[in-house]
């Protein structure tokens, strides 16, 4: 399977966006097609566990001090929920995004031995990612097997019956391709309960589940079975930030979502995500996004 064939197929499934706008279509569960006609400004958002395959154009993604730039034929894997800064640097931009389902990954891991997965990964040229999993983003070139599986998954959208019966099977194949890809070690570490990557995943779930409560690092470390010093070390290695700063990033992103999509006022959004002082919230919001929160109020709020 060649990249050009998949690019042509995706192009037939998307409608051209207006100049400067991005269009997102979801033809199959967990699969999005993104098209943007012009380069974008720097944007801050929350990435969940996904792969992003670029077909045309180029994108830059930054997590902490790490910046990854990738283009046609290259995949970005994000294994944890991460606040990132991203920018489309070359357009027209056409990309395919596929959500990584950890339950499916765990099921595959149970079906195969670790030796099976490592042997297959070695045959695919895996060079890293198998160690302690102390990172959450990586790029690699998509191999023909992954491209072909993506092509077949997208093609199922033309037939609802085929999509219903065959969709779960091809989705499972896609997850297998990711497990055995050059960055598959990241995913294998993620689902091992005793790994640092798995512990940080559980910690992130605790933080996301209760944004309003302050983060108590020693208590959170104990909940995920780590010492406070190890927890802090690996949390920063994987997310490129501290637990407290991570929570602040999530609070501000959630507040921005509330302001843009609901009738929440600035003070309501601040309290909703855990801020006790609207003025502190406004200062940190403006520092993060470059505009005061009042600029992002939805039209429903006037």
C-alpha positions as CSV (number, residue, x, y, z in Angstrom):
1,X,0.0,0.0,0.0
2,X,1.4,3.3,-1.0
3,X,0.9,6.7,0.7
4,X,-0.4,8.2,-2.6
5,X,-3.3,5.7,-2.8
6,X,-4.4,6.4,0.8
7,X,-4.1,10.2,0.2
8,X,-6.4,9.9,-2.9
9,X,-8.9,7.8,-1.0
10,X,-9.0,10.3,2.0
11,X,-9.3,13.2,-0.4
12,X,-12.5,11.7,-1.8
13,X,-14.0,11.5,1.7
14,X,-13.5,15.1,2.8
15,X,-15.1,18.4,1.7
16,X,-12.8,21.4,1.1
17,X,-12.9,23.8,4.1
18,X,-13.1,27.5,3.7
19,X,-9.8,29.2,3.4
20,X,-8.0,29.3,6.8
21,X,-10.5,27.0,8.4
22,X,-10.0,23.4,9.4
23,X,-12.6,20.7,8.6
24,X,-12.9,17.4,10.5
25,X,-14.9,14.5,9.3
26,X,-15.5,11.2,11.2
27,X,-16.3,8.5,8.7
28,X,-15.7,5.6,11.2
29,X,-15.6,5.2,15.0
30,X,-12.4,6.6,16.3
31,X,-11.3,7.8,12.9
32,X,-11.1,11.5,11.9
33,X,-10.0,13.1,8.6
34,X,-8.6,16.6,9.0
35,X,-8.1,19.1,6.2
36,X,-6.9,22.7,6.4
37,X,-6.3,25.0,3.5
38,X,-3.8,27.3,5.1
39,X,-1.1,27.1,7.8
40,X,-2.5,27.7,11.3
41,X,-1.4,29.8,14.3
42,X,0.0,28.2,17.4
43,X,-2.8,26.4,19.2
44,X,-3.0,24.9,22.7
45,X,-5.2,21.8,23.2
46,X,-5.5,18.5,25.0
47,X,-4.4,15.4,23.0
48,X,-5.7,12.1,24.2
49,X,-4.2,8.7,23.1
50,X,-4.1,8.9,19.3
51,X,-2.0,8.5,16.2
52,X,-1.9,11.2,13.6
53,X,-0.8,10.3,10.1
54,X,0.0,13.2,7.8
55,X,-0.8,12.8,4.2
56,X,-0.1,16.3,3.0
57,X,1.4,19.3,4.6
58,X,3.4,19.5,7.8
59,X,2.7,19.9,11.5
60,X,4.7,20.8,14.6
61,X,3.8,19.6,18.1
62,X,5.5,20.7,21.3
63,X,5.2,19.1,24.7
64,X,7.3,21.0,27.3
65,X,10.7,21.6,25.8
66,X,10.3,18.7,23.2
67,X,9.2,19.7,19.7
68,X,8.4,17.2,17.0
69,X,7.9,18.1,13.4
70,X,6.5,15.6,11.0
71,X,5.2,15.5,7.4
72,X,3.8,13.2,4.7
73,X,4.0,9.5,5.6
74,X,5.0,10.1,9.2
75,X,2.9,9.2,12.3
76,X,2.8,10.9,15.6
77,X,1.8,8.7,18.5
78,X,0.5,10.2,21.7
79,X,0.2,7.6,24.5
80,X,-1.1,9.8,27.4
81,X,-3.5,12.7,27.8
82,X,-1.3,15.7,27.2
83,X,-1.7,19.5,26.9
84,X,0.3,20.3,23.7
85,X,1.1,23.3,21.5
86,X,0.6,22.5,17.9
87,X,0.8,24.4,14.6
88,X,0.2,23.4,11.0
89,X,3.3,24.8,9.3
90,X,2.8,23.7,5.7
91,X,-0.6,23.6,3.9
92,X,-2.8,22.4,2.3
93,X,-2.9,20.0,5.2
94,X,-4.5,16.6,5.1
95,X,-4.2,14.1,8.0
96,X,-5.8,11.0,9.4
97,X,-6.3,10.6,13.1
98,X,-7.1,7.3,14.8
99,X,-8.0,7.0,18.5
100,X,-6.0,4.4,20.5
101,X,-8.2,2.3,22.7
102,X,-6.3,0.9,25.7
103,X,-8.9,-1.9,26.2
104,X,-8.2,-3.2,22.7
105,X,-4.4,-2.9,23.3
106,X,-4.8,-4.9,26.6
107,X,-6.8,-7.6,24.8
108,X,-4.1,-8.0,22.2
109,X,-1.4,-8.1,24.8
110,X,-3.3,-10.9,26.6
111,X,-3.5,-12.9,23.3
112,X,0.2,-12.6,22.5
113,X,3.2,-13.2,24.7
114,X,5.7,-10.4,25.3
115,X,8.2,-12.3,23.3
116,X,5.8,-12.5,20.3
117,X,5.4,-8.7,20.4
118,X,9.1,-8.0,20.8
119,X,10.0,-10.3,18.0
120,X,7.5,-8.7,15.7
121,X,8.7,-5.2,16.8
122,X,12.3,-6.1,16.0
123,X,11.3,-7.3,12.6
124,X,9.7,-3.9,12.0
125,X,12.9,-2.1,13.1
126,X,12.0,-0.9,16.5
127,X,14.9,0.9,18.1
128,X,13.5,2.4,21.3
129,X,10.4,2.7,23.4
130,X,10.7,-0.6,25.2
131,X,12.7,0.7,28.2
132,X,10.8,2.3,31.0
133,X,8.4,4.2,28.7
134,X,9.3,7.6,30.1
135,X,7.8,9.6,27.3
136,X,4.4,10.1,25.8
137,X,5.1,11.2,22.2
138,X,7.1,9.8,19.3
139,X,7.1,9.8,15.6
140,X,7.9,7.2,13.0
141,X,7.3,6.5,9.3
142,X,4.1,4.5,8.7
143,X,4.8,1.1,7.2
144,X,2.8,-0.5,4.4
145,X,0.8,-2.7,6.7
146,X,-0.5,0.2,8.8
147,X,-1.3,2.2,5.6
148,X,-3.3,-0.7,4.2
149,X,-5.2,-1.3,7.4
150,X,-6.1,2.4,7.5
151,X,-7.3,2.2,3.9
152,X,-9.5,-0.8,4.5
153,X,-11.0,0.8,7.7
154,X,-11.9,4.0,5.9
155,X,-13.3,2.0,2.9
156,X,-15.8,0.3,5.3
157,X,-17.5,3.6,5.7
158,X,-19.1,3.1,2.3
159,X,-21.2,0.2,3.6
160,X,-23.0,0.4,7.0
161,X,-23.3,-3.4,7.1
162,X,-19.6,-3.9,6.4
163,X,-18.7,-1.3,8.9
164,X,-20.8,-2.9,11.6
165,X,-19.4,-6.4,11.1
166,X,-15.9,-5.8,9.8
167,X,-15.1,-2.5,11.5
168,X,-14.2,-4.0,14.9
169,X,-11.9,-6.5,13.2
170,X,-10.0,-4.0,11.2
171,X,-9.8,-1.7,14.2
172,X,-8.2,-4.5,16.2
173,X,-5.7,-5.1,13.4
174,X,-4.8,-1.4,13.5
175,X,-4.1,-1.6,17.2
176,X,-1.9,-4.7,16.5
177,X,0.0,-2.7,13.8
178,X,0.6,0.0,16.4
179,X,1.8,-2.4,19.0
180,X,4.4,-3.8,16.6
181,X,5.4,-0.5,15.1
182,X,8.7,1.2,15.9
183,X,7.0,3.2,18.8
184,X,5.0,0.2,20.0
185,X,7.1,-0.2,23.1
186,X,5.4,3.0,24.4
187,X,2.0,1.2,24.2
188,X,3.3,-2.1,25.6
189,X,4.7,-0.2,28.7
190,X,1.4,1.7,29.0
191,X,-0.6,-1.5,29.6
192,X,1.8,-3.2,32.0
193,X,0.3,-2.5,35.4
194,X,3.8,-2.4,37.1
195,X,5.3,0.0,34.6
196,X,6.0,3.7,35.3
197,X,4.0,4.7,32.2
198,X,1.0,2.8,33.5
199,X,1.2,4.4,36.9
200,X,1.3,7.9,35.4
201,X,-1.7,7.0,33.3
202,X,-3.6,6.2,36.5
203,X,-2.4,9.4,38.1
204,X,-3.6,11.4,35.1
205,X,-7.0,9.8,35.4
206,X,-7.2,10.8,39.0
207,X,-6.4,14.5,38.1
208,X,-8.8,14.6,35.2
209,X,-11.5,13.0,37.3
210,X,-11.5,15.8,39.9
211,X,-10.1,19.0,38.5
212,X,-11.5,21.2,41.3
213,X,-9.5,19.5,44.1
214,X,-5.9,20.5,44.8
215,X,-3.3,17.9,43.8
216,X,-1.6,16.4,46.8
217,X,1.5,14.8,45.3
218,X,2.4,12.4,48.1
219,X,-1.2,11.1,48.3
220,X,-1.4,10.7,44.5
221,X,1.9,8.9,44.4
222,X,0.7,6.5,47.0
223,X,-2.5,5.8,45.1
224,X,-0.6,4.7,42.0
225,X,2.0,2.7,44.0
226,X,5.0,5.0,43.7
227,X,7.3,6.9,46.0
228,X,6.8,10.7,45.9
229,X,10.3,11.2,44.4
230,X,9.9,8.5,41.7
231,X,6.4,9.7,40.9
232,X,7.5,13.3,40.4
233,X,10.5,12.1,38.3
234,X,8.4,10.0,35.9
235,X,5.5,12.3,35.8
236,X,7.7,15.1,34.5
237,X,9.6,12.7,32.1
238,X,6.3,11.6,30.5
239,X,4.2,14.8,30.6
240,X,7.1,17.3,30.4
241,X,5.6,19.1,33.4
242,X,4.8,18.7,37.1
243,X,1.5,17.4,38.5
244,X,0.5,20.8,39.8
245,X,1.3,22.5,36.5
246,X,-0.4,19.7,34.6
247,X,-3.6,20.3,36.6
248,X,-3.4,24.0,35.9
249,X,-3.1,23.4,32.2
250,X,-6.1,21.1,32.2
251,X,-8.1,23.6,34.3
252,X,-7.4,26.4,31.8
253,X,-8.2,24.3,28.8
254,X,-11.5,23.1,30.4
255,X,-12.4,26.7,31.3
256,X,-11.7,27.8,27.7
257,X,-14.0,25.1,26.5
258,X,-16.7,26.2,28.9
259,X,-16.4,29.8,27.8
260,X,-16.5,29.0,24.1
261,X,-19.3,26.4,24.1
262,X,-21.6,27.3,27.0
263,X,-23.3,30.2,28.6
264,X,-20.8,30.2,31.5
265,X,-19.6,33.6,32.7
266,X,-15.9,34.2,33.4
267,X,-16.4,33.8,37.2
268,X,-18.6,30.7,36.7
269,X,-15.9,29.0,34.5
270,X,-13.2,29.9,37.0
271,X,-15.1,28.3,40.0
272,X,-16.2,25.3,37.9
273,X,-12.6,24.3,37.2
274,X,-11.3,24.9,40.8
275,X,-10.2,28.5,40.9
276,X,-11.2,30.4,44.1
277,X,-10.1,33.8,42.7
278,X,-11.5,35.0,39.4
279,X,-8.8,37.6,39.2
280,X,-6.0,35.0,39.5
281,X,-7.9,32.9,36.9
282,X,-8.0,35.8,34.5
283,X,-4.3,36.5,34.9
284,X,-3.3,32.9,34.3
285,X,-5.8,32.6,31.4
286,X,-4.4,35.6,29.7
287,X,-0.8,34.4,30.3
288,X,-1.7,31.0,28.8
289,X,-3.8,32.0,25.8
290,X,-2.7,35.6,25.1
291,X,-6.2,37.0,25.5
292,X,-8.4,37.7,28.6
293,X,-11.1,35.1,29.2
294,X,-13.8,37.7,28.4
295,X,-12.6,37.5,24.7
296,X,-13.5,33.9,24.5
297,X,-17.1,34.2,25.9
298,X,-19.6,32.4,23.6
299,X,-22.1,34.5,21.7
300,X,-24.8,33.3,24.1
301,X,-23.1,35.4,26.8
302,X,-23.1,38.5,24.6
